[in-house]
Amino acid sequence: MAVPGTLAVDGRADAASSSQLIRAIDWRGAFWVASGVPALVLFSIGGIAGVAGKLAFLVWFVSMIMGLIQSFTYAEIAGLFPNKSGGASIYGAAAWVRYSKIIAPLSVWCNWFAWTPVLSLGCSIAAAYILNALAPVPPADSAQVAAWISAHASSIAADSPRVAEWLTANQGKAAADAIGALLSADAIAALTPAVRNWTLFHGTLGPVAFSFNAAFFIGAVLMLVTFAIQHRGILGTASVQKFIGLAVIIPMFIVGIVPILTGQIDWSNYTPLTPLKAAYAPEMGAWDVAGWTLILGAMFIAAWSTYGFETAICYTSEFRDPGRDTFKAIFYSGLLCLALFTLVPFTFQGVLGLEGMLAPSIVDGSGVAEAMGTMVGHGGWITSLLVMMMILALMLCLMTAMAGSSRTLYQGSRDGWLPKYLSHVNSHGAPTAAMWTDLLVNLGILAIACADATSFFFILAVSNCGYIIFNFLNLNSGWIHRIDNADVPRPWRAPTWVLAAGTILAFVNAVFMGAGAKVWNPIALWAGLGTAALIIPVFLFRHYVQDKGVFPAHMLSDLGLTQADVGRRKAGMLPYLTLIAGLAVVLISNWFFQLPA
């Protein structure tokens, strides 16, 4: 067993075919696998509008520009590891391993628990669309609701306690208004298909609820379909996603452009550029501490979507020509995301306005397709077509997430960070053990995501804490690699000023996390830090129980390093000071920025 703080490497040969991915794609394949990322805008477009107000379109644009700048650091460090898969967290972990055994796997772990909930969150939204199609809730202005109200008009008396309670909550209204509102609610409840309210079992788990309802079981089927596609390996996955990607990206461009060309944009929906007075309330506030807190909360959650195209470099060991394909994959994926993350939020806000963006169906995602249908046409068939597009878009997200997160688990296992079983692959070169782990974990998360909107955004906030931690560690790994591995060939080298800009943005993201996580849940930051800490027992089990304190030999071979080289920490105390500074920024931001009273 190696002494903690030192690094030992196992000299045994790597395992053979049962743990090797296959070089089967070029940058275009990775581009199509990553093409599910733009659809992530649909997860939180309403939620971000709810906290950023009329600044929402700028939040998306600024966040996307930050993601593009950061991606150049990731492209450089990915080129150092032509034989590794799993994405930027794996490449960044190799920089930190000289300085701390536990910080290196923390990067891998945080990236995984940031990405993997895309499966459950996407399935919950897709299940809601399928339920809406198969068992729709009747709208308040429908003929069947009007008929029910007519038949039960005398069921509520003017002196009913329900009427009195409604009038108390709606000052200035008359008893007739109360009766009309209550009858409408009763009609909708009576005519809603029973499956919408059915649940096999439900309860609470700490700050969240969970439910094994109809949406859960539909979502579980969608996960299994995703698993079946991924089981064919990266080449098959890329081929499927190319066609689904075109079916999603083209309509998203249409929705982003047509309202501008047809004059549907109301330019007053973008001003004044002032924060909200309170979240989810269409009243303007001020640029005070409370207003900045809401904006930072919006930037925090936007990062989960806009930075996600870095998944395009998860497939380095599956590229036919890693030196050429790595940079092209992330660069062109970034350009696609820049276009769609700018156009779609801009158009939504310009057409719907703030109050429209705050509608419950936009916030929870279930009404996004209907809104898109209104933007590009008025026929029911267009809305139906866009509902199908939304389901395909969500399936695209699911496949992107499973492809990326399973390879993070796979390479983390290969490099000695995570349990050994995760390094198994099938005959198609798919990391099936990691995929099964993704599937089982997300079935549990799905039960929470399907419970209610509060639980949905809690999961999103906690997972994004992991994403910001990963982001901080990996942006700083760029300059650590430059110092420690200066002589290692780089197929693509980022301009030094861009690398420095990425380092600064690492601390900006730490502010987003410290100040913004509380916007979505009072304990989201602490839950995120606690989830990050779970890597400690996982890593200790792998390293000291399974590997007897010895790392696999290939972990350092990509850099041509020996054990003696690992002991030379050319960056000195700088990495440790960086960690301390990052933690300080998070804690100070959390203390200083406060939500509106």
C-alpha positions in Angstrom: 0.0 0.0 0.0 1.4 3.4 -1.0 1.7 6.1 1.7 -1.0 8.8 1.3 0.3 11.8 -0.6 2.6 9.7 -2.8 1.8 8.0 -6.1 2.4 4.4 -6.9 1.8 2.8 -10.4 1.1 -0.8 -11.1 3.4 -2.2 -13.7 1.1 -4.9 -14.9 -0.2 -4.9 -18.5 -3.6 -3.4 -19.2 -6.5 -5.7 -19.7 -7.3 -6.6 -23.2 -10.4 -6.5 -25.4 -13.0 -6.5 -22.6 -11.9 -3.1 -21.4 -11.0 -1.3 -24.7 -13.1 1.2 -26.6 -12.9 1.2 -30.4 -11.6 3.9 -32.7 -14.6 4.2 -35.0 -15.6 7.9 -35.5 -14.2 11.2 -36.6 -15.1 14.7 -35.3 -18.4 14.6 -37.2 -19.5 11.6 -35.2 -18.7 13.4 -31.9 -20.5 16.5 -33.2 -23.7 14.5 -33.8 -23.4 12.8 -30.4 -23.1 16.3 -28.8 -25.9 17.7 -30.9 -28.3 16.9 -28.0 -26.8 19.8 -26.0 -28.7 22.7 -27.6 -32.0 21.0 -26.5 -30.9 21.5 -22.9 -32.2 25.1 -23.3 -35.7 23.7 -23.1 -35.1 22.3 -19.6 -34.7 25.7 -17.9 -35.8 28.4 -20.3 -38.8 29.2 -18.1 -37.0 28.8 -14.8 -34.2 31.2 -15.8 -36.8 33.8 -17.0 -38.4 33.4 -13.6 -35.3 34.6 -11.8 -33.7 36.8 -14.4 -36.8 38.5 -15.8 -36.1 40.6 -18.9 -32.4 40.0 -18.6 -32.9 36.3 -19.4 -31.9 36.5 -23.1 -28.6 38.2 -22.0 -28.0 35.6 -19.4 -28.1 32.9 -22.0 -25.9 34.8 -24.4 -23.2 35.7 -21.8 -23.2 32.2 -20.4 -22.7 30.7 -23.9 -19.8 33.1 -24.6 -18.2 32.0 -21.3 -18.6 28.4 -22.3 -17.0 29.0 -25.7 -14.0 30.7 -24.1 -13.6 27.9 -21.6 -13.8 25.2 -24.3 -10.4 26.2 -25.7 -8.7 25.1 -22.5 -10.5 21.8 -22.7 -9.5 21.3 -26.3 -5.8 21.8 -25.5 -5.7 19.4 -22.5 -7.8 16.8 -24.4 -5.1 16.7 -27.1 -2.6 15.5 -24.4 -4.5 12.2 -24.0 -5.2 10.6 -27.4 -5.8 7.2 -25.7 -8.2 8.4 -23.0 -12.0 8.7 -23.1 -14.4 10.4 -20.6 -14.0 14.1 -21.4 -12.3 17.1 -19.8 -12.7 15.8 -16.2 -10.4 12.9 -17.0 -7.8 15.1 -18.7 -7.9 17.6 -15.8 -7.6 14.9 -13.2 -4.2 14.0 -14.6 -3.0 17.5 -13.8 -4.2 17.4 -10.2 -2.9 13.9 -9.4 0.6 15.2 -8.7 -0.7 17.4 -5.9 -3.5 15.4 -4.3 -4.8 11.9 -4.8 -8.3 12.9 -3.8 -8.7 16.1 -5.9 -8.1 14.2 -9.1 -11.1 11.8 -8.7 -13.2 14.7 -7.4 -13.0 16.2 -10.8 -14.2 13.0 -12.4 -16.9 12.4 -9.9 -18.3 15.9 -10.1 -18.5 15.8 -13.8 -20.4 12.5 -13.7 -23.0 13.6 -11.2 -23.4 16.8 -13.1 -24.1 15.1 -16.4 -26.0 11.9 -15.4 -29.2 13.6 -14.2 -29.8 14.8 -17.7 -31.2 11.3 -18.2 -33.8 11.5 -15.4 -34.7 15.2 -15.9 -35.1 14.7 -19.7 -37.2 11.6 -19.2 -39.5 13.4 -16.8 -40.2 16.2 -19.3 -40.6 13.7 -22.2 -43.0 11.6 -20.1 -45.0 14.7 -19.4 -45.4 15.3 -23.2 -46.4 11.7 -23.8 -48.9 11.9 -21.0 -50.3 15.2 -22.4 -50.7 13.5 -25.8 -52.3 10.2 -24.5 -54.3 11.6 -21.5 -54.6 15.4 -21.9 -55.9 17.6 -19.2 -58.9 19.5 -20.7 -58.3 23.2 -21.1 -60.5 25.6 -19.1 -62.1 27.0 -22.3 -63.0 23.6 -23.8 -66.5 22.5 -24.7 -66.5 19.6 -22.3 -65.5 21.8 -19.4 -68.3 24.2 -20.3 -70.8 21.3 -20.4 -69.7 20.0 -17.0 -70.0 23.5 -15.5 -73.5 23.9 -16.9 -74.6 20.5 -15.5 -73.2 21.3 -12.0 -73.9 25.0 -11.8 -75.9 24.6 -8.6 -73.3 22.5 -6.8 -71.6 25.5 -5.1 -73.6 27.9 -3.0 -72.7 31.6 -2.6 -72.3 31.1 1.2 -70.1 28.0 0.8 -66.9 27.9 2.9 -65.0 27.3 -0.3 -66.3 30.6 -1.7 -65.3 32.5 1.4 -61.8 31.0 1.3 -61.4 31.9 -2.4 -62.6 35.5 -1.7 -60.1 35.8 1.2 -57.3 34.9 -1.2 -58.6 37.1 -4.0 -59.4 40.5 -2.5 -61.8 42.7 -4.5 -63.6 39.9 -6.3 -67.3 39.0 -6.1 -69.0 35.7 -5.0 -69.9 35.1 -8.7 -66.2 35.2 -9.6 -65.4 32.7 -6.9 -68.2 30.3 -8.0 -67.0 30.5 -11.6 -63.4 29.9 -10.7 -64.2 27.0 -8.4 -66.6 25.3 -10.9 -63.9 25.6 -13.6 -61.3 24.0 -11.3 -63.8 21.2 -10.3 -64.6 20.5 -13.9 -61.0 20.2 -14.9 -60.3 17.9 -11.9 -63.4 15.7 -12.8 -62.5 15.4 -16.4 -58.8 14.8 -16.0 -58.0 11.2 -16.8 -57.3 9.2 -13.7 -53.9 8.1 -14.9 -52.7 11.7 -14.4 -53.1 11.4 -10.7 -52.3 7.8 -10.2 -49.2 6.7 -8.3 -48.0 3.3 -7.1 -46.2 4.9 -4.2 -45.1 8.4 -3.1 -43.4 10.1 -0.2 -40.7 12.5 0.9 -37.0 12.2 1.1 -35.4 15.1 3.0 -36.0 18.3 1.0 -37.7 16.6 -1.9 -40.6 14.4 -2.8 -40.7 11.2 -4.9 -43.4 9.4 -6.8 -43.7 6.2 -8.7 -46.4 7.6 -10.9 -47.3 7.2 -14.6 -44.7 9.7 -15.7 -42.0 7.6 -13.8 -42.9 4.4 -15.7 -43.0 6.2 -19.1 -39.7 7.8 -18.3 -38.2 4.4 -17.3 -39.2 3.0 -20.7 -37.5 5.9 -22.5 -34.3 5.2 -20.5 -34.3 1.6 -21.6 -34.8 2.7 -25.2 -31.8 5.0 -24.8 -29.8 2.2 -23.3 -30.6 -0.1 -26.2 -29.3 2.4 -28.8 -26.1 3.1 -26.8 -25.5 -0.7 -26.5 -24.5 -0.7 -30.2 -21.4 1.3 -29.5 -20.3 4.9 -30.4 -20.5 4.4 -34.2 -24.1 3.2 -34.0 -25.0 5.9 -31.6 -23.5 8.6 -33.8 -25.4 7.3 -36.8 -28.7 7.4 -35.0 -28.1 10.8 -33.5 -27.2 12.3 -36.9 -30.8 11.8 -38.1 -32.5 12.7 -34.8 -30.2 15.7 -34.5 -31.3 17.0 -37.9 -34.9 16.5 -37.0 -34.4 18.6 -33.8 -31.8 21.2 -34.8 -33.6 22.4 -38.0 -37.0 23.0 -36.2 -35.1 24.9 -33.4 -33.5 27.1 -36.0 -36.9 27.7 -37.6 -38.4 28.6 -34.2 -35.5 30.9 -33.6 -35.6 32.7 -36.9 -39.3 32.7 -38.2 -40.7 35.0 -35.5 -38.0 37.6 -36.2 -38.7 37.5 -40.0 -42.5 37.7 -39.5 -42.4 40.6 -37.1 -43.7 38.8 -34.1 -41.0 40.2 -31.8 -42.2 42.8 -29.3 -39.0 44.8 -28.6 -40.4 46.2 -25.4 -40.1 42.7 -24.0 -36.4 43.2 -23.6 -36.5 46.4 -21.6 -35.9 47.7 -18.9 -32.7 45.7 -18.2 -33.5 45.5 -14.5 -33.6 42.5 -12.2 -36.9 41.3 -10.8 -38.1 42.4 -7.4 -38.7 38.8 -6.5 -38.4 35.4 -8.3 -41.4 34.4 -10.5 -43.1 37.8 -10.1 -43.3 40.2 -13.1 -42.4 43.2 -11.0 -39.1 45.1 -11.7 -36.6 45.5 -8.9 -33.2 47.2 -8.7 -29.5 46.5 -9.1 -29.1 45.9 -5.4 -27.7 42.8 -3.6 -31.1 41.0 -3.9 -31.3 41.8 -7.6 -27.7 40.6 -8.3 -28.4 37.4 -6.4 -31.3 36.5 -8.7 -29.1 37.3 -11.8 -26.2 35.2 -10.4 -28.7 32.4 -9.8 -29.8 32.5 -13.4 -26.1 32.5 -14.5 -25.5 29.5 -12.2 -28.3 27.3 -13.7 -27.6 28.5 -17.3 -24.1 27.1 -17.1 -25.4 23.6 -16.7 -26.8 23.9 -20.3 -24.5 26.2 -22.1 -21.2 24.7 -21.0 -22.4 21.2 -21.9 -21.0 21.0 -25.4 -17.6 20.1 -23.9 -19.0 16.5 -24.0 -17.8 16.5 -27.6 -14.3 15.6 -26.4 -15.5 12.6 -24.3 -14.6 10.4 -27.2 -10.9 11.0 -27.7 -9.9 7.3 -27.5 -12.7 6.6 -30.1 -11.5 9.1 -32.7 -9.7 7.8 -35.7 -7.4 10.8 -35.6 -7.4 12.4 -32.1 -5.0 15.2 -33.0 -7.2 16.5 -35.7 -10.7 15.5 -34.5 -10.6 16.7 -30.9 -10.4 20.5 -31.6 -12.8 20.3 -34.5 -15.4 18.4 -32.4 -15.6 20.9 -29.6 -15.2 24.0 -31.8 -18.0 23.2 -34.2 -20.3 21.9 -31.4 -19.6 25.2 -29.6 -20.7 27.2 -32.7 -23.9 25.2 -33.0 -24.7 25.9 -29.3 -23.8 29.6 -29.6 -26.3 30.0 -32.4 -29.2 28.1 -30.7 -28.6 29.2 -27.1 -28.8 32.8 -28.4 -31.7 32.5 -30.9 -34.2 30.4 -29.0 -34.3 32.3 -25.7 -34.2 35.6 -27.6 -37.2 34.6 -29.7 -39.2 33.1 -26.8 -38.8 36.2 -24.7 -39.6 38.5 -27.7 -42.8 36.7 -28.5 -44.1 35.6 -25.1 -43.0 38.5 -23.0 -42.1 38.2 -19.3 -45.6 37.1 -18.1 -45.8 34.5 -20.9 -42.3 33.1 -19.9 -43.5 32.8 -16.3 -46.5 30.6 -17.2 -46.3 27.3 -15.2 -46.3 25.2 -18.4 -43.2 27.1 -19.7 -41.4 26.9 -16.3 -42.0 23.1 -16.0 -41.3 22.6 -19.7 -44.6 20.9 -20.6 -45.9 23.8 -22.6 -42.8 24.7 -24.6 -43.9 22.8 -27.7 -47.3 24.5 -27.8 -45.6 27.9 -27.5 -43.2 27.0 -30.3 -46.2 26.0 -32.4 -47.8 29.4 -31.8 -44.6 31.2 -32.9 -44.3 29.5 -36.3 -48.0 28.8 -37.2 -51.5 28.4 -35.9 -52.5 25.0 -37.1 -52.9 22.1 -34.6 -50.8 19.9 -36.7 -47.8 22.2 -36.3 -48.1 22.0 -32.6 -48.4 18.2 -32.8 -45.3 18.1 -35.0 -43.4 20.2 -32.5 -44.5 18.0 -29.7 -42.9 15.1 -31.5 -39.8 17.3 -32.1 -39.6 18.0 -28.4 -39.7 14.3 -27.6 -37.0 13.7 -30.1 -35.0 16.6 -28.7 -35.2 15.1 -25.3 -34.2 11.7 -26.5 -31.2 13.3 -28.2 -30.3 14.8 -24.8 -30.7 11.4 -23.1 -28.3 9.8 -25.6 -25.8 12.6 -25.4 -25.9 12.3 -21.6 -25.6 8.5 -21.4 -22.8 8.5 -24.0 -20.8 11.1 -22.1 -21.4 10.2 -18.5 -20.9 6.5 -19.0 -17.5 7.1 -20.6 -16.6 9.3 -17.7 -17.3 6.4 -15.4 -15.5 4.0 -17.7 -12.3 6.0 -17.9 -12.4 6.9 -14.2 -12.4 3.2 -13.6 -9.6 2.5 -16.0 -7.4 5.2 -14.4 -8.0 3.9 -10.9 -10.4 6.5 -9.6 -13.7 4.5 -9.5 -14.6 0.8 -8.9 -13.1 -1.7 -11.3 -16.3 -3.1 -12.7 -17.1 0.1 -14.5 -14.3 -0.5 -17.0 -16.1 -3.4 -18.7 -17.1 -2.9 -22.4 -19.2 -5.2 -24.7 -18.3 -6.5 -28.1 -19.4 -3.2 -29.8 -17.0 -1.2 -27.6 -19.8 0.2 -25.4 -19.1 0.7 -21.7 -22.1 -1.3 -20.6 -21.2 -1.7 -16.9 -21.1 2.1 -16.7 -24.3 2.4 -18.7 -26.1 0.1 -16.3 -24.8 2.2 -13.4 -26.1 5.3 -15.1 -29.5 3.6 -15.7 -30.0 2.4 -12.1 -28.9 5.7 -10.5 -31.2 7.7 -12.8 -34.2 5.5 -12.1 -34.0 6.7 -8.5 -33.5 10.3 -9.5 -36.4 10.0 -12.0 -38.8 9.2 -9.1 -37.8 12.5 -7.6 -37.9 14.5 -10.8 -41.5 13.2 -11.6 -42.8 14.4 -8.2 -43.0 18.1 -8.6 -41.3 21.2 -10.1 -39.6 22.0 -6.8 -37.9 18.6 -6.7 -37.0 18.9 -10.4 -35.1 22.2 -9.8 -33.5 20.9 -6.6 -31.9 18.0 -8.6 -30.8 20.5 -11.3 -29.2 22.8 -8.7 -27.3 20.0 -6.9 -26.0 18.5 -10.1 -24.9 21.9 -11.2 -22.8 22.4 -8.1 -20.9 19.3 -9.2 -20.6 20.9 -12.7 -19.1 24.1 -11.3 -16.6 22.2 -9.2 -15.5 20.2 -12.2 -15.3 23.3 -14.2 -13.1 25.1 -11.7 -10.7 22.2 -11.4 -10.4 21.7 -15.1 -10.0 25.3 -16.1 -7.1 25.5 -13.6 -5.7 22.2 -14.9 -4.9 24.0 -18.1 -2.1 26.1 -16.6 -1.0 23.3 -14.3 -0.4 21.1 -17.4 1.5 24.0 -19.1 3.8 24.1 -16.1 4.3 20.4 -15.3 4.0 19.0 -18.8 5.4 21.9 -20.9 7.4 19.6 -23.2 4.5 17.2 -24.1 3.3 17.7 -27.7 0.0 19.4 -28.0 -1.9 18.8 -31.3 -3.7 22.1 -30.6 -2.4 24.8 -28.3 -4.7 27.5 -26.9 -3.5 31.1 -27.0 -2.1 32.0 -23.6 -4.5 34.8 -23.1 -7.4 32.5 -23.7 -6.0 30.1 -21.1 -5.7 32.9 -18.7 -9.3 34.1 -19.4 -10.5 30.6 -18.7 -8.7 30.6 -15.3 -10.4 33.9 -14.4 -13.8 32.5 -15.4 -13.2 29.6 -13.1 -13.5 32.0 -10.2 -16.4 33.8 -11.8 -18.2 30.4 -11.9 -17.4 29.9 -8.2 -19.3 33.2 -7.5 -22.2 31.8 -9.5 -22.2 28.7 -7.4 -21.8 30.4 -4.0 -24.4 33.1 -4.7 -26.7 31.4 -7.1 -27.4 27.9 -5.8 -29.6 29.2 -3.0 -31.9 30.8 -5.6 -33.1 27.3 -6.5 -33.2 25.8 -3.0 -31.9 27.0 0.4 -29.8 23.9 0.9 -28.8 23.2 -2.7 -25.2 24.4 -2.2 -24.6 22.3 0.9 -26.3 19.3 -0.7 -24.1 19.7 -3.7 -20.9 19.9 -1.6 -22.1 16.8 0.3 -22.7 14.9 -2.9 -19.2 15.9 -4.1 -17.7 14.5 -0.8 -19.2 11.0 -1.6 -16.2 10.4 -3.8 -13.9 10.1 -0.7 -15.2 6.6 0.4 -15.6 5.5 -3.3 -12.0 6.4 -4.1 -10.6 5.0 -0.9 -12.3 1.7 -1.6 -10.9 1.5 -5.2 -7.4 2.7 -4.4 -6.7 1.1 -1.1 -8.9 -2.0 -1.1 -9.1 -3.0 -4.8 -5.7 -1.7 -6.0 -3.7 -1.9 -2.7 -2.6 1.7 -3.0 -1.2 1.2 -6.6 -2.5 3.1 -9.7 -2.8 1.3 -13.1 0.3 1.6 -15.2 -1.4 3.3 -18.2 -2.6 6.2 -16.1 0.5 8.2 -16.7 1.8 6.5 -19.9 0.0 8.9 -22.2 2.2 11.7 -20.9 5.3 9.5 -21.0 5.8 10.0 -17.3 7.4 7.7 -14.7 6.9 7.6 -11.0 9.9 9.8 -10.5 8.4 12.4 -12.8 5.2 12.4 -10.8 7.1 13.5 -7.7 8.2 16.7 -9.3 5.6 19.3 -8.6 6.8 22.3 -10.7 3.8 24.4 -9.8 4.8 24.3 -6.2 2.1 25.7 -3.8 0.1 27.4 -6.6 -2.5 24.6 -7.0 -3.1 24.4 -3.3 -3.5 28.2 -3.0 -5.9 28.0 -6.0 -8.1 25.5 -4.2 -8.2 27.6 -1.0 -9.0 30.7 -3.0 -11.8 29.0 -4.9 -13.4 27.7 -1.7 -13.1 31.2 -0.2 -14.9 32.7 -3.2 -17.8 30.2 -2.9 -18.3 30.8 0.9 -17.9 34.6 0.7 -20.3 34.8 -2.2 -22.8 32.7 -0.3 -22.6 34.9 2.7 -22.7 38.3 0.9 -25.4 37.7 -1.7 -28.9 37.3 -0.2 -32.3 36.6 -1.8 -35.1 39.3 -1.8 -36.9 39.4 1.6 
